[in-house]
Amino acid sequence: MIDPNRKITVHHIGDEHKELLYKLAEEHGTPLFIVDHQQIEKQYSEFTTRLPNVQAYYAVKANPDPEIIKTLFDAGASFDVSTMKEFNLVYENIKDMPEKERLDWIKNNIIVANTIKPIEMLEELDKYGPLLTFDNAEELKKIKAHAPHSGLILRIRVPNTGSLSELSSKFGADPSNAVNLITEAYVMGLTVEGLSFHVGSQCVNFENYIVALEMCSGILKEYYARTGQKMRILDIGGGFPVKYDNSVKSIRALAVLFNEELKRLFPPDILVIAEPGRFIVANACVLVSKVIGKAVRDGKTCYYINDGIYGTYSGLVFDHISYPILSFKESEETKLSSVFGPTCDAFDTLTLSAELPDLRIGDFVYTENIGAYSSASATLFNGCEPAKVLHINIDRRSID
Ligand SMILES: Cc1ncc(COP(=O)(O)O)c(C=O)c1O
């Protein structure tokens, strides 16, 4: 868990921007989830510029808003999807392409990165033949029976040390069994086109990536030694960290490391792909909510706001992250306060240690860097409507 008391010193919105947020909240109502499409384009461009030899598949799970997908599609992104619903969100953008072009696009630009897929989904996907990941023999049997025309990527288990969201206990084949699994697939008449891994989301320990790359390189060498065959694709997954605070090293440093290691460990003709989610959307969204209640309990001021842990702040639970709640009011004098969400559940506690000026009912508060794994996992618990989404800096049509 990120320390809720930490000071956030990066990506703070400037005064001008703050004024705009305030106006938008006044105009559109709260809770308001503001998505800045220019920032999404900037993040995508930064990723692809820093890692010029890596094809970026946006991980739709981070934020599946169709407008975000459209912006990234227009920017030239590929997509990582986990379910048929996510697949269809991407498909919406290509549905009018001529058939051959559409099928080629799917093959070259969609990866189904959930290693466990229901049979019904495999049956639906088979006609498209996208890349599918797998990490066990039972899944291979399902794929052979229900989606034999897909290209396969074997996901291996790699260290997730220090990452915000740990994935290695649920996914990934034991690296020592990788070549056996690939061979098993070939015996079944399936094609394994490459290897993938995920170092855990918000990976701040870059050593995880280095170890994972070395593991993949070792497997590819062992596979070549045993079969004389090469693999075409290396999928370096997600995990690219967002600078929620200054302790997080920039993508620049990671990219330098990556570019060196990729050159050192892999043949130049291997296709390297990645599945960034958080990095693309986290700092492109701000949430503005309103104080709807105020009480003093045991001497401490408690604010109740109109979005909470069952809504856009769901990342507090599912993403293991603590979001600072900030005031628009300029005041030297602040008090240690608690902030709660709007539901009847005491679990709906956003923080017990926000430094806030004296707020009144009706005042707005905001949270930055809340674009990833936030609205994506919001619920409708207690009849609370999800925050209204407002798209800004989008040139396809006017705002809202
Ligand atoms: C298979 C897979 N790929 C990509 C991602 C995106 O990761 P991130 O948002 O850390 O970039 C995830 C996130 O859980 C994932 O499970």
The ligand as a MOL file (V3000), in Angstrom:
LIG
                    3D

  0  0  0     0  0            999 V3000
M  V30 BEGIN CTAB
M  V30 COUNTS 16 16 0 0 0
M  V30 BEGIN ATOM
M  V30 1 C -1.8860 -9.4770 -18.6270 0
M  V30 2 C -1.8110 -8.0480 -18.3000 0
M  V30 3 N -1.2400 -7.2200 -19.1810 0
M  V30 4 C -1.1590 -5.8900 -18.9520 0
M  V30 5 C -1.6570 -5.3490 -17.7930 0
M  V30 6 C -1.5280 -3.8680 -17.5840 0
M  V30 7 O -0.6180 -3.6170 -16.6020 0
M  V30 8 P -0.2290 -2.1360 -16.1870 0
M  V30 9 O -1.4640 -1.3800 -16.0010 0
M  V30 10 O 0.5640 -2.3150 -14.9600 0
M  V30 11 O 0.6030 -1.5850 -17.2990 0
M  V30 12 C -2.2290 -6.1800 -16.8140 0
M  V30 13 C -2.7190 -5.6370 -15.5520 0
M  V30 14 O -3.1560 -6.2870 -14.6530 0
M  V30 15 C -2.3280 -7.5700 -17.0800 0
M  V30 16 O -2.8920 -8.4080 -16.2070 0
M  V30 END ATOM
M  V30 BEGIN BOND
M  V30 1 1 1 2
M  V30 2 1 2 3
M  V30 3 2 2 15
M  V30 4 2 3 4
M  V30 5 1 4 5
M  V30 6 1 5 6
M  V30 7 2 5 12
M  V30 8 1 6 7
M  V30 9 1 7 8
M  V30 10 2 8 9
M  V30 11 1 8 10
M  V30 12 1 8 11
M  V30 13 1 12 13
M  V30 14 1 12 15
M  V30 15 2 13 14
M  V30 16 1 15 16
M  V30 END BOND
M  V30 END CTAB
M  END
